[in-house]
Amino acid sequence: MALADFITQCFSSEVEPEVDEKGVPFPRESKTNKKKFVKLSSTDTYADWGESYHTQPGKTAYPETVEGVQRSVLYAIARGFREIRQSGYGHSWSRQGPGNRAFHIAMLSKEERTSFPTKYPKTKDALKKDLRKIVNTNRTVTEGGVTYHLFDMGPSVTNHQLREHMDQIFYKGGKAFCLPVSVVMTENTLAGMVSNGCHGAGWQHKTVADYVEEITFVNPLGKLQTITRKDKEWRSAFLGYGMLGPIVNLKMRLVEMPAVNLSLEKIPVGQQIPPPRDYKMPENMRQFIKLPDEKTKAAAMAAFLKRVYKTQHYEEFVFPGQTDGYAVSYTEDGESKKAKKFPPTIDADLNAAGEVAAQLMTNSLGFKALSEKSQEALLSDFAQFALYATKKKPFVTSKIDAIHFRGDHVQDFKASDYEFEIGIPKLNPNSQAIEDNLNLEIVMELYWAQLEVYYKYNAANKHPQFLPLELRVNGGSDLTLSAQRGNAATCAIEILSLEESKLPVDQWHQYVQETIDRWKEIADKYQVPFFPHLAKQYEGRSVVHNGRRMDMLEYVREMFAPRVEEFYRDCLSIAMKGGYTLRDMEIYKNDFLRQIFPLTPELEAKLLKEVEDKRREAAANAKVVRVWRDPTQPNVPALLYPAAPTRMGNTSLHAKLGASQPAVRSIPKITVPASQSRTVQAERDLDSPAYVRFWHDPTKTDAPTLSAASSDGRMKMLILKY
Ligand SMILES: Cc1cc2nc3c(=O)[nH]c(=O)nc-3n(C[C@H](O)[C@H](O)[C@H](O)COP(=O)(O)OP(=O)(O)OC[C@H]3O[C@@H](n4cnc5c(N)ncnc54)[C@H](O)[C@@H]3O)c2cc1C
């Protein structure tokens, strides 16, 4: 047992050590309870859920309070760690977790993160915790005709807990709330979903991070810092892959929860998403998929358009080799009184059992001894069972149950997953409308291209894909580093299979590569953005871009480059507000994130110069105030200060001439326009007569005091001009 772990264990004993083996005080959970320390381990390892990588962090902290997170950061800095990375459930395949020797801040307990089958802590107890609170602020904002209710939520609230908490209110007839959109799986933390800009479905919905109102994180000085939508940096702060530091609170925009009509439809694969115009089906597919005749195609097209445009959630599943696929959609027009829990408990249990059994089955020798073809058939059937054993026709349920229609325990079946976010162009780019204005031919082409890859491999008796093709239409995003930014709508398309250790992995990689190449060609044809889902798998694969085959990481870096500059410009501003530097923020990155979002010395120098230039420009436009010594009152201190320190609007400046003249002599107002409301700074030339120059510092938003001039206390002021 490592010394640090031994010491950690000693915390429960009567005499508690206060410092670690290096003499650094252990982080406490709270100022008041001096005995409550953050649990630390120097032996716990880290692996993402899909086990695509494993690391050995230098230390792992398991804080339970906001203070605990802050003190963990300070402890890591005091111990000289050069990387601090936090994790939620660890569901991101891409290497965003803590690297080797990093300081890992685990926002969930080890048991909760790694238990199999999943063990959920009791929601009622969990929500009492500092990092899991769900508190209605009773404030609302309205945007785009939608009224959002602002909730303060802990970063470690999981979809499972939010759902249980809100459903319990909803099904008793109470007023419940939910995120406008979320991922299907329930074993995700809120901060994890926000940090990666995760999405759900429905063209009306942007990413989960687009529904943040305010974010509070622990900055590299260990202090709490908040960015709201009123701050100009919000677009970069709300989706940051954990690079700003551990998030400890998210003020989220929730909607009042409606009852929905949830529909799970079984549709022949050839009609689920109708073939694109003039489609010619390859010979090797014909015996498996029937192309619809003109009349059937027209009906299938009308049904497809209805699912895309007239529902609030739309996604498709095609299990490999199956003749029928499944469409999941809902409309927010259910009758609350008729709403029933979905999946019903018994089916949820069956579902869970199916997932666990499938997981165990793939581990069994018997399963491994099967031919790939049989494995595929078996698993495909299992997955269908797990998904659709329950409902065959539309069903009224809560919106949150419909979002998580697969219930809990989805994570009990591990998978490999390659997903791409591909822009959907408008039919009429000059129109603001999205509904009925999307060129869905691209979606049709993407779907059929993947089926073609599948049947090509099938013809060669190769079966690396064991789990479904999934396709969703969702919205764009306003956030700087979102893969969906700027899209009118986005087609999120992915292929899944077993976790890679259980696959003919070379064949799977080749299969994925062919799929990526087909999808990228289609994106290029429509001239729309093509990004991998940054939380999922893409490393090791490549992409043809501008006629050149590039490693996927190089591609991602190139595609993000212009936005990375924007991101760091905002980060610099955030850092200056918090009193630290861009370099200080680097502690929150690992090697992988440094590769994708590099802060090069040239970029840093460029951004710093921009700030300096702005400062100079502001100084050049300074308001001039003349100051001189008053020979008759040598001991009178003179002071300038704003009458009402304020960040916004007008600031009045007064001259106060010390004790013998207590009255405040008003001097004319300096108007600080709201758009430039910044700290007013003063600078004094030492020679007499001296000048005090005022200007608005564009990099500072907090103007608590005006520390102006006359530090020798023997000056008098006269305003010369503004
Ligand atoms: C089975 C499965 C289904 C999925 N379905 C979807 C889907 O439908 N749509 C979709 O978009 N994605 C989906 N994903 C991806 C998944 O939603 C993301 O990987 C998500 O980020 C996972 O959340 P997490 O709690 O596991 O976070 P982690 O994977 O642990 O962390 C993700 C990122 O968030 C950061 N982070 C975590 N907590 C904090 C914090 N408190 N402060 C600051 N940073 C933090 C981490 O440092 C990391 O950068 C799915 C994943 C799986 C395994």
The ligand as a MOL file (V3000), in Angstrom:
LIG
                    3D

  0  0  0     0  0            999 V3000
M  V30 BEGIN CTAB
M  V30 COUNTS 53 58 0 0 0
M  V30 BEGIN ATOM
M  V30 1 C -23.1350 4.2260 -24.1940 0
M  V30 2 C -22.8510 5.6770 -24.4940 0
M  V30 3 C -23.8290 6.4250 -25.1110 0
M  V30 4 C -23.5880 7.7690 -25.3920 0
M  V30 5 N -24.5460 8.4800 -26.0190 0
M  V30 6 C -24.3100 9.7730 -26.3530 0
M  V30 7 C -25.2950 10.5540 -27.0010 0
M  V30 8 O -26.4220 10.1100 -27.2080 0
M  V30 9 N -24.9850 11.8280 -27.3600 0
M  V30 10 C -23.7720 12.3660 -27.0960 0
M  V30 11 O -23.5310 13.5120 -27.4640 0
M  V30 12 N -22.8300 11.6580 -26.4380 0
M  V30 13 C -23.0740 10.3830 -26.0680 0
M  V30 14 N -22.1080 9.6710 -25.4190 0
M  V30 15 C -20.8570 10.3540 -25.0490 0
M  V30 16 C -20.9570 10.8590 -23.6180 0
M  V30 17 O -22.1670 11.5470 -23.4430 0
M  V30 18 C -19.8020 11.8110 -23.3040 0
M  V30 19 O -18.6150 11.0980 -23.3770 0
M  V30 20 C -19.9440 12.5100 -21.9530 0
M  V30 21 O -18.9580 13.4950 -21.8870 0
M  V30 22 C -19.7890 11.5290 -20.8300 0
M  V30 23 O -20.0310 12.1300 -19.5830 0
M  V30 24 P -19.1890 11.6450 -18.3320 0
M  V30 25 O -19.8910 12.0470 -17.1070 0
M  V30 26 O -18.8850 10.1960 -18.4580 0
M  V30 27 O -17.8790 12.5150 -18.4860 0
M  V30 28 P -16.3470 12.0650 -18.6870 0
M  V30 29 O -16.2440 11.2020 -19.8920 0
M  V30 30 O -15.8090 11.5430 -17.4310 0
M  V30 31 O -15.6900 13.4640 -18.9870 0
M  V30 32 C -15.9360 14.1320 -20.1910 0
M  V30 33 C -15.2160 15.4590 -20.2150 0
M  V30 34 O -15.8020 16.2950 -19.2490 0
M  V30 35 C -14.8300 16.7700 -18.3420 0
M  V30 36 N -15.4540 16.8610 -17.0390 0
M  V30 37 C -16.1510 15.9330 -16.3590 0
M  V30 38 N -16.5800 16.4380 -15.1890 0
M  V30 39 C -16.1300 17.7060 -15.1240 0
M  V30 40 C -16.2290 18.7640 -14.1720 0
M  V30 41 N -16.8910 18.6280 -13.0410 0
M  V30 42 N -15.6410 19.9260 -14.4720 0
M  V30 43 C -14.9810 20.1260 -15.6260 0
M  V30 44 N -14.8440 19.1720 -16.5420 0
M  V30 45 C -15.4220 17.9740 -16.3090 0
M  V30 46 C -13.7300 15.7470 -18.3920 0
M  V30 47 O -12.5020 16.3030 -17.9730 0
M  V30 48 C -13.7440 15.3740 -19.8520 0
M  V30 49 O -13.0590 16.3300 -20.5930 0
M  V30 50 C -22.3370 8.3540 -25.0710 0
M  V30 51 C -21.3770 7.5870 -24.4270 0
M  V30 52 C -21.6250 6.2720 -24.1310 0
M  V30 53 C -20.5750 5.4800 -23.4310 0
M  V30 END ATOM
M  V30 BEGIN BOND
M  V30 1 1 1 2
M  V30 2 1 2 3
M  V30 3 2 2 52
M  V30 4 2 3 4
M  V30 5 1 4 5
M  V30 6 1 4 50
M  V30 7 2 5 6
M  V30 8 1 6 7
M  V30 9 1 6 13
M  V30 10 2 7 8
M  V30 11 1 7 9
M  V30 12 1 9 10
M  V30 13 2 10 11
M  V30 14 1 10 12
M  V30 15 2 12 13
M  V30 16 1 13 14
M  V30 17 1 14 15
M  V30 18 1 14 50
M  V30 19 1 15 16
M  V30 20 1 16 17
M  V30 21 1 16 18
M  V30 22 1 18 19
M  V30 23 1 18 20
M  V30 24 1 20 21
M  V30 25 1 20 22
M  V30 26 1 22 23
M  V30 27 1 23 24
M  V30 28 2 24 25
M  V30 29 1 24 26
M  V30 30 1 24 27
M  V30 31 1 27 28
M  V30 32 2 28 29
M  V30 33 1 28 30
M  V30 34 1 28 31
M  V30 35 1 31 32
M  V30 36 1 32 33
M  V30 37 1 33 34
M  V30 38 1 33 48
M  V30 39 1 34 35
M  V30 40 1 35 36
M  V30 41 1 35 46
M  V30 42 1 36 37
M  V30 43 1 36 45
M  V30 44 2 37 38
M  V30 45 1 38 39
M  V30 46 1 39 40
M  V30 47 2 39 45
M  V30 48 1 40 41
M  V30 49 2 40 42
M  V30 50 1 42 43
M  V30 51 2 43 44
M  V30 52 1 44 45
M  V30 53 1 46 47
M  V30 54 1 46 48
M  V30 55 1 48 49
M  V30 56 2 50 51
M  V30 57 1 51 52
M  V30 58 1 52 53
M  V30 END BOND
M  V30 END CTAB
M  END
